Amino acid sequence: MNFNRKYVFAAACLAMLVFGIVMTILGSVLPSLIVKFGLDKVDAGSLFPLMTVGMLIGSLFFGPVVDRYGYKYPFILSCGLILAGLQILAYENDLFIMRIAMFLIGLGGGVINGGSNALVADTAEEDRGAKLSLLGVFFGIGAFGIPMSLGVLLRYFDYTHLTAIIGWIVLIPILFFLLIRFPAPKQVQGFPLKEGVKLIKETPLLLFGLILFFESGMEITVGGWTSTFFSEELLIDTSRAVFYLSFYWLALMAARLIIPKLLKTMHPYTLLCTFIMVAIAGSLLLILTKSLGLALLGVMLIGFGFAAVFPVILGFVGDRYPHLSGTAFSVVFVMALTGGSLMPYISGLVGNSHGLRMAFIIVPVSLVLMLGILSSVMRPKNRDA
């Protein structure tokens, strides 16, 4: 072994923290962008597909790239793209250029999201699901910290300077990546394209990817539109609305702290079904209530319930396809981010014509579909596969 597992896990956690920033930054600054550029919900919603198309492309290529070249330099380059994109987002006044920035942020995010999960799956000696859940805690730290900080500081500072500072924070993981040694590439002879094509024919992998299609779409929808939901449906001012969004990510992070302990006594399938039911309850509460307190509780239940989906499903994928984990993760992340691209945009279209309360119906519907797919792929004879 020519690398330190603790350092490598720390690198994956830093990468996932950056991805948490990527996932929440647009939702956090969206109310300010709407005011600055006079956007309607259709124009505002168009920013989400640009970011998620970037993630989609990053997810498509990260697997073969890291299987061929390793993790170090793809991580460094991707964080550099995110840093540049955040600086543009902070200071650019041209909406077209800002859209390019969202694409760059998404492109870098797609690589480090898939890469960090694949890296943990590769280097975890046991309990992949538990390690992936702990990795998700750092996603929660990044995702929770941004709206929490902006919610407090937007009362005193302009969002442009705050966004720029967030961008420079990304230098910290870049320096760490430069200093440590990562695992050697798996496919040093060339890109594993032939093997990757074979994976596309794997029905269980495609069903896992379909679950993540809905999960990613919902995470980005709720993370991107909740602050606007609080502003428009509950008449909360922008800074408070962004602050309340942080509780969604806080609940997700808290759940991922306890999931490793729960996995010691619960089968992953049972745990995942339980968490999905919690998310269904939270989404219905958010849609039906006009009370701020109950709406906040609903948002937290949604975040809590979402927390188990990615680590548990990726644990299944890592266990089933260990020799091409990067490429297998590329397949499911491409499917996931396709959902992440489509569902927030559709929610924006529905929200523009019928209100965000109606648009959020997409969340419980998707969760019910996920339960059906999960039951199909994880029939009793397959649950230990």
NUPA-595558 format. One record per residue (C-alpha): x, y, z. Coordinates in nm, 4 decimals. Example, Ala and Ser with C-alpha at 12.3 -4.5 7.8 and 13.67 -1.06 7.14 Angstrom:
BEGIN
east / north / up
1.2300 / -0.4500 / 0.7800 .
1.3670 / -0.1060 / 0.7140 .
This chain:
BEGIN
east / north / up
0.0000 / 0.0000 / 0.0000 .
0.1594 / 0.3256 / -0.1107 .
-0.0959 / 0.5654 / 0.0352 .
-0.2317 / 0.6519 / 0.3787 .
-0.5982 / 0.5501 / 0.4096 .
-0.6724 / 0.8190 / 0.6668 .
-0.5284 / 1.0940 / 0.4485 .
-0.7135 / 0.9614 / 0.1451 .
-1.0424 / 0.9488 / 0.3364 .
-0.9760 / 1.3052 / 0.4562 .
-0.9190 / 1.4091 / 0.0939 .
-1.2485 / 1.2507 / -0.0093 .
-1.4238 / 1.4301 / 0.2767 .
-1.2775 / 1.7669 / 0.1729 .
-1.3874 / 1.7024 / -0.1851 .
-1.7368 / 1.6176 / -0.0677 .
-1.7460 / 1.9317 / 0.1465 .
-1.6718 / 2.1329 / -0.1690 .
-1.9518 / 1.9480 / -0.3463 .
-2.1844 / 2.0482 / -0.0642 .
-2.0954 / 2.4088 / -0.1417 .
-2.1629 / 2.3458 / -0.5110 .
-2.5033 / 2.1946 / -0.4438 .
-2.6286 / 2.4700 / -0.2170 .
-2.4690 / 2.7868 / -0.3524 .
-2.7254 / 2.8484 / -0.6272 .
-3.0236 / 2.7964 / -0.3998 .
-2.8653 / 3.0254 / -0.1427 .
-2.7966 / 3.3164 / -0.3792 .
-3.0970 / 3.2615 / -0.6063 .
-3.3244 / 3.5125 / -0.4282 .
-3.0491 / 3.7769 / -0.4641 .
-2.9991 / 3.6890 / -0.8322 .
-3.3746 / 3.7140 / -0.8952 .
-3.3735 / 4.0643 / -0.7525 .
-3.0492 / 4.1699 / -0.9234 .
-3.1454 / 4.0550 / -1.2738 .
-3.5251 / 4.0741 / -1.2464 .
-3.5639 / 3.7041 / -1.3261 .
-3.8901 / 3.5151 / -1.3359 .
-3.9015 / 3.1535 / -1.2196 .
-3.8471 / 3.0155 / -1.5700 .
-3.5261 / 3.2178 / -1.6169 .
-3.4129 / 3.1428 / -1.2626 .
-3.4915 / 2.7753 / -1.3077 .
-3.2816 / 2.7684 / -1.6260 .
-2.9697 / 2.8105 / -1.4110 .
-3.0246 / 2.4691 / -1.2526 .
-2.9988 / 2.2672 / -1.5771 .
-2.6792 / 2.4517 / -1.6715 .
-2.5180 / 2.3535 / -1.3449 .
-2.6500 / 1.9993 / -1.3535 .
-2.5590 / 1.9492 / -1.7217 .
-2.2054 / 2.0381 / -1.6140 .
-2.2352 / 1.7820 / -1.3351 .
-2.3707 / 1.5320 / -1.5841 .
-2.0692 / 1.5719 / -1.8120 .
-1.8317 / 1.5555 / -1.5146 .
-2.0051 / 1.2407 / -1.3920 .
-1.9898 / 1.0827 / -1.7358 .
-1.6137 / 1.1195 / -1.7638 .
-1.4870 / 1.0949 / -1.4069 .
-1.5179 / 0.7160 / -1.3814 .
-1.3050 / 0.6148 / -1.6836 .
-1.0643 / 0.9023 / -1.6068 .
-0.9973 / 0.8057 / -1.2435 .
-0.9861 / 0.4350 / -1.3305 .
-0.7175 / 0.5225 / -1.5886 .
-0.5242 / 0.8123 / -1.4273 .
-0.6113 / 0.8033 / -1.0576 .
-0.7796 / 1.0668 / -0.8425 .
-0.5210 / 1.3341 / -0.7636 .
-0.5178 / 1.5589 / -1.0686 .
-0.8881 / 1.5257 / -1.1606 .
-0.9659 / 1.6453 / -0.8060 .
-0.7272 / 1.9410 / -0.8323 .
-0.8532 / 2.0489 / -1.1746 .
-1.2170 / 2.0180 / -1.0716 .
-1.1747 / 2.2282 / -0.7599 .
-0.9951 / 2.4874 / -0.9742 .
-1.2996 / 2.5061 / -1.2031 .
-1.5280 / 2.5516 / -0.9023 .
-1.3088 / 2.8285 / -0.7624 .
-1.3123 / 3.0120 / -1.0969 .
-1.6875 / 2.9683 / -1.1350 .
-1.7581 / 3.1078 / -0.7888 .
-1.5476 / 3.4158 / -0.8589 .
-1.7405 / 3.4775 / -1.1795 .
-2.0698 / 3.4240 / -0.9966 .
-1.9617 / 3.6782 / -0.7387 .
-1.8513 / 3.9635 / -0.9616 .
-1.9940 / 3.9188 / -1.3122 .
-2.2901 / 4.1347 / -1.4146 .
-2.3586 / 3.9625 / -1.7466 .
-2.6216 / 3.6889 / -1.7115 .
-2.4787 / 3.4867 / -2.0031 .
-2.1339 / 3.4741 / -1.8409 .
-2.2933 / 3.3775 / -1.5101 .
-2.4607 / 3.0863 / -1.6852 .
-2.1185 / 2.9739 / -1.8066 .
-1.9965 / 2.9996 / -1.4466 .
-2.2796 / 2.7728 / -1.3311 .
-2.1751 / 2.5184 / -1.5949 .
-1.8117 / 2.5279 / -1.4761 .
-1.9175 / 2.4877 / -1.1132 .
-2.1339 / 2.1926 / -1.2094 .
-1.8598 / 2.0331 / -1.4210 .
-1.6121 / 2.0421 / -1.1347 .
-1.8785 / 1.9303 / -0.8912 .
-1.9700 / 1.6284 / -1.1005 .
-1.6120 / 1.5022 / -1.0981 .
-1.5469 / 1.5488 / -0.7272 .
-1.8879 / 1.4126 / -0.6256 .
-1.8502 / 1.0898 / -0.8163 .
-1.4777 / 1.0719 / -0.7540 .
-1.4983 / 1.1139 / -0.3782 .
-1.7648 / 0.8441 / -0.3478 .
-1.5691 / 0.6071 / -0.5725 .
-1.2493 / 0.6806 / -0.3785 .
-1.4124 / 0.5831 / -0.0485 .
-1.5676 / 0.2741 / -0.2072 .
-1.2219 / 0.1749 / -0.3380 .
-1.0335 / 0.2285 / -0.0132 .
-1.2900 / 0.1239 / 0.2503 .
-1.1730 / -0.2073 / 0.3900 .
-1.5228 / -0.2873 / 0.5129 .
-1.8617 / -0.1257 / 0.5785 .
-1.8763 / 0.0732 / 0.2575 .
-2.2251 / 0.1988 / 0.3382 .
-2.1150 / 0.3336 / 0.6763 .
-1.8054 / 0.5017 / 0.5332 .
-2.0064 / 0.6536 / 0.2491 .
-2.2558 / 0.7844 / 0.5011 .
-1.9763 / 0.9491 / 0.7015 .
-1.8519 / 1.0960 / 0.3752 .
-2.1989 / 1.2413 / 0.3285 .
-2.1663 / 1.4245 / 0.6602 .
-1.9052 / 1.6478 / 0.4979 .
-2.1426 / 1.7139 / 0.2117 .
-2.3856 / 1.8244 / 0.4806 .
-2.1269 / 2.0509 / 0.6426 .
-2.0681 / 2.2318 / 0.3147 .
-2.4351 / 2.2371 / 0.2225 .
-2.5462 / 2.3479 / 0.5692 .
-2.2704 / 2.6009 / 0.6231 .
-2.3360 / 2.8073 / 0.3102 .
-2.7049 / 2.8964 / 0.3601 .
-2.6491 / 2.9315 / 0.7352 .
-2.3599 / 3.1740 / 0.6829 .
-2.5308 / 3.3663 / 0.4051 .
-2.8551 / 3.3809 / 0.6006 .
-2.6739 / 3.5549 / 0.8858 .
-2.4226 / 3.7634 / 0.6886 .
-2.6470 / 3.8846 / 0.4052 .
-2.7963 / 4.1289 / 0.6541 .
-2.4589 / 4.3012 / 0.6744 .
-2.2671 / 4.2220 / 0.3528 .
-2.3409 / 4.1977 / -0.0187 .
-2.3749 / 3.8450 / -0.1569 .
-2.1005 / 3.9116 / -0.4147 .
-1.8225 / 3.9472 / -0.1574 .
-1.9496 / 3.6516 / 0.0434 .
-1.9592 / 3.4308 / -0.2662 .
-1.6027 / 3.5332 / -0.3556 .
-1.4801 / 3.4401 / -0.0067 .
-1.6504 / 3.1020 / -0.0361 .
-1.4651 / 3.0521 / -0.3637 .
-1.1250 / 3.1166 / -0.2085 .
-1.1997 / 2.8593 / 0.0639 .
-1.1778 / 2.5967 / -0.2126 .
-0.8011 / 2.6592 / -0.2197 .
-0.7676 / 2.4637 / 0.1057 .
-0.8598 / 2.1209 / -0.0392 .
-0.6546 / 2.1942 / -0.3529 .
-0.3430 / 2.2376 / -0.1379 .
-0.4214 / 1.9209 / 0.0570 .
-0.4655 / 1.7186 / -0.2638 .
-0.1245 / 1.8385 / -0.3810 .
0.0439 / 1.7179 / -0.0626 .
-0.0855 / 1.3617 / -0.0264 .
-0.0552 / 1.0397 / -0.2237 .
-0.3649 / 0.8797 / -0.3755 .
-0.4275 / 0.5159 / -0.4794 .
-0.2718 / 0.4042 / -0.8068 .
-0.4923 / 0.3891 / -1.1192 .
-0.6797 / 0.0620 / -1.1730 .
-0.6596 / 0.0497 / -1.5528 .
-0.3110 / 0.1714 / -1.6394 .
-0.3236 / 0.0177 / -1.9888 .
-0.6055 / 0.2377 / -2.1176 .
-0.9609 / 0.3577 / -2.0704 .
-1.1978 / 0.0764 / -1.9594 .
-1.4585 / 0.1684 / -2.2230 .
-1.5432 / -0.1871 / -2.3294 .
-1.6020 / -0.2962 / -1.9720 .
-1.7980 / 0.0225 / -1.9086 .
-2.0321 / -0.0508 / -2.1999 .
-2.1013 / -0.3938 / -2.0489 .
-2.2089 / -0.2283 / -1.7249 .
-2.4855 / -0.0402 / -1.9081 .
-2.6539 / -0.3773 / -1.9696 .
-2.6618 / -0.4545 / -1.5973 .
-3.0293 / -0.4258 / -1.4924 .
-2.9584 / -0.3857 / -1.1172 .
-2.7128 / -0.1041 / -1.1888 .
-2.9686 / 0.0748 / -1.4067 .
-3.2375 / 0.0382 / -1.1391 .
-3.0007 / 0.1765 / -0.8768 .
-2.9327 / 0.4631 / -1.1157 .
-3.3056 / 0.5236 / -1.1606 .
-3.3488 / 0.5522 / -0.7840 .
-3.0710 / 0.8096 / -0.7793 .
-3.2359 / 0.9854 / -1.0765 .
-3.5304 / 1.0678 / -0.8539 .
-3.3190 / 1.1287 / -0.5438 .
-3.0837 / 1.3753 / -0.7085 .
-3.3725 / 1.5559 / -0.8734 .
-3.5486 / 1.5962 / -0.5416 .
-3.2373 / 1.7019 / -0.3499 .
-3.1610 / 1.9766 / -0.6013 .
-3.5269 / 2.0801 / -0.6253 .
-3.5725 / 2.1123 / -0.2500 .
-3.2270 / 2.2617 / -0.1963 .
-3.2720 / 2.5072 / -0.4829 .
-3.6304 / 2.6226 / -0.4345 .
-3.6938 / 2.6037 / -0.0586 .
-3.5673 / 2.9521 / 0.0239 .
-3.7847 / 3.0927 / -0.2551 .
-4.0761 / 2.8807 / -0.1274 .
-4.0411 / 3.0359 / 0.2169 .
-4.0186 / 3.3830 / 0.0647 .
-4.3220 / 3.3535 / -0.1621 .
-4.5542 / 3.1048 / 0.0039 .
-4.4895 / 3.2026 / 0.3671 .
-4.3905 / 3.5675 / 0.3074 .
-4.0525 / 3.5385 / 0.4823 .
-3.7821 / 3.7946 / 0.4021 .
-3.4895 / 3.6745 / 0.1907 .
-3.2188 / 3.6525 / 0.4582 .
-3.4435 / 3.4533 / 0.6931 .
-3.5594 / 3.2298 / 0.4085 .
-3.1995 / 3.1426 / 0.3201 .
-3.1294 / 3.0795 / 0.6880 .
-3.4235 / 2.8360 / 0.7089 .
-3.2868 / 2.6483 / 0.4074 .
-2.9825 / 2.5590 / 0.6175 .
-3.2036 / 2.3412 / 0.8407 .
-3.2737 / 2.1134 / 0.5439 .
-2.9020 / 2.0451 / 0.5054 .
-2.8514 / 2.0285 / 0.8828 .
-3.1103 / 1.7511 / 0.9099 .
-2.9483 / 1.5635 / 0.6216 .
-2.6067 / 1.5929 / 0.7870 .
-2.7369 / 1.4859 / 1.1278 .
-2.9039 / 1.1792 / 0.9778 .
-2.5823 / 1.0725 / 0.8088 .
-2.4052 / 1.0870 / 1.1435 .
-2.6386 / 0.8252 / 1.2876 .
-2.6778 / 0.6050 / 0.9784 .
-2.3481 / 0.4146 / 1.0374 .
-2.4729 / 0.3161 / 1.3841 .
-2.8136 / 0.2147 / 1.2499 .
-2.6522 / -0.0023 / 0.9816 .
-2.4973 / -0.2152 / 1.2559 .
-2.8424 / -0.3349 / 1.3603 .
-3.0636 / -0.2775 / 1.0526 .
-3.0452 / -0.4242 / 0.7047 .
-2.9660 / -0.1469 / 0.4539 .
-3.2885 / -0.2194 / 0.2630 .
-3.5018 / -0.1803 / 0.5757 .
-3.3180 / 0.1343 / 0.6798 .
-3.3575 / 0.2910 / 0.3369 .
-3.7323 / 0.2199 / 0.3205 .
-3.7776 / 0.3710 / 0.6668 .
-3.5934 / 0.6894 / 0.5737 .
-3.7900 / 0.7262 / 0.2504 .
-4.1149 / 0.7070 / 0.4493 .
-3.9877 / 0.9869 / 0.6748 .
-3.9187 / 1.1993 / 0.3658 .
-4.2689 / 1.1316 / 0.2325 .
-4.4206 / 1.2498 / 0.5607 .
-4.2066 / 1.5639 / 0.5560 .
-4.2917 / 1.6498 / 0.1948 .
-4.6647 / 1.6174 / 0.2576 .
-4.6362 / 1.8351 / 0.5662 .
-4.4484 / 2.1052 / 0.3733 .
-4.7025 / 2.1051 / 0.0906 .
-5.0118 / 2.1101 / 0.3112 .
-4.9192 / 2.3501 / 0.5913 .
-4.9233 / 2.7286 / 0.5971 .
-4.7508 / 2.7415 / 0.9352 .
-4.3851 / 2.8466 / 0.9383 .
-4.3023 / 2.6081 / 1.2216 .
-4.4640 / 2.3070 / 1.0543 .
-4.3104 / 2.3984 / 0.7186 .
-3.9675 / 2.4098 / 0.8802 .
-4.0335 / 2.0717 / 1.0413 .
-4.1371 / 1.9359 / 0.7019 .
-3.8167 / 2.0607 / 0.5409 .
-3.6096 / 1.8986 / 0.8145 .
-3.7940 / 1.5659 / 0.7791 .
-3.7309 / 1.5755 / 0.4047 .
-3.3594 / 1.6339 / 0.4582 .
-3.3458 / 1.3610 / 0.7227 .
-3.5234 / 1.1147 / 0.4960 .
-3.3103 / 1.1913 / 0.1924 .
-2.9910 / 1.1242 / 0.3879 .
-2.9869 / 0.7465 / 0.3515 .
-3.0469 / 0.7162 / -0.0220 .
-2.7091 / 0.8003 / -0.1738 .
-2.4819 / 0.6216 / 0.0795 .
-2.6903 / 0.3043 / 0.0881 .
-2.7414 / 0.2809 / -0.2889 .
-2.3750 / 0.3619 / -0.3591 .
-2.2779 / 0.0979 / -0.1047 .
-2.4794 / -0.1557 / -0.3050 .
-2.3075 / -0.0411 / -0.6262 .
-1.9591 / -0.0534 / -0.4732 .
-2.0165 / -0.4030 / -0.3354 .
-2.1503 / -0.5358 / -0.6645 .
-1.8927 / -0.3779 / -0.9023 .
-1.5637 / -0.3445 / -0.7080 .
-1.3271 / -0.3848 / -1.0050 .
-1.4709 / -0.0943 / -1.2030 .
-1.6185 / 0.1111 / -0.9233 .
-1.5318 / 0.4434 / -1.0871 .
-1.7037 / 0.3506 / -1.4130 .
-2.0025 / 0.1939 / -1.2344 .
-2.0399 / 0.5103 / -1.0273 .
-2.0236 / 0.7131 / -1.3499 .
-2.3243 / 0.5226 / -1.4843 .
-2.5419 / 0.5837 / -1.1784 .
-2.4279 / 0.9444 / -1.1344 .
-2.5093 / 1.0239 / -1.4977 .
-2.8597 / 0.8943 / -1.4344 .
-2.8783 / 1.0777 / -1.1032 .
-2.7760 / 1.4099 / -1.2472 .
-3.0117 / 1.3715 / -1.5407 .
-3.2835 / 1.3812 / -1.2781 .
-3.1012 / 1.6667 / -1.1094 .
-3.1106 / 1.8584 / -1.4364 .
-3.4736 / 1.7961 / -1.5264 .
-3.6691 / 1.8043 / -1.2023 .
-3.5691 / 2.1494 / -1.0690 .
-3.6395 / 2.3022 / -1.4096 .
-3.9794 / 2.1320 / -1.4283 .
-4.0485 / 2.2564 / -1.0754 .
-3.9642 / 2.6092 / -1.1893 .
-4.2080 / 2.5814 / -1.4809 .
-4.4853 / 2.4516 / -1.2563 .
-4.4000 / 2.7046 / -0.9859 .
-4.4132 / 2.9916 / -1.2330 .
-4.7675 / 2.9065 / -1.3416 .
-4.9173 / 2.7385 / -1.0342 .
-4.6929 / 2.8302 / -0.7397 .
-4.4145 / 2.6407 / -0.5663 .
-4.6534 / 2.4647 / -0.3313 .
-4.8002 / 2.2832 / -0.6297 .
-4.4538 / 2.2292 / -0.7801 .
-4.3327 / 2.0498 / -0.4677 .
-4.5838 / 1.7692 / -0.5260 .
-4.3076 / 1.6196 / -0.7410 .
-4.1279 / 1.5205 / -0.4186 .
-4.3765 / 1.2728 / -0.2588 .
-4.4641 / 1.1305 / -0.6024 .
-4.0958 / 1.0609 / -0.6717 .
-4.0444 / 0.9067 / -0.3290 .
-4.3297 / 0.6618 / -0.3830 .
-4.1828 / 0.5636 / -0.7199 .
-3.8459 / 0.5085 / -0.5531 .
-4.0008 / 0.2680 / -0.3050 .
-4.1475 / 0.0659 / -0.5908 .
-3.8176 / 0.0482 / -0.7783 .
-3.6261 / -0.0386 / -0.4610 .
-3.8674 / -0.3227 / -0.3885 .
-3.8118 / -0.4546 / -0.7413 .
-3.4314 / -0.4459 / -0.7364 .
-3.3972 / -0.5646 / -0.3781 .
-3.6273 / -0.8657 / -0.3748 .
-3.5514 / -1.0970 / -0.0805 .
-3.3328 / -1.3282 / -0.2889 .
-3.1210 / -1.0292 / -0.3980 .
-3.0905 / -0.8331 / -0.0758 .
-2.7604 / -0.9835 / 0.0207 .
-2.6164 / -0.9457 / -0.3288 .
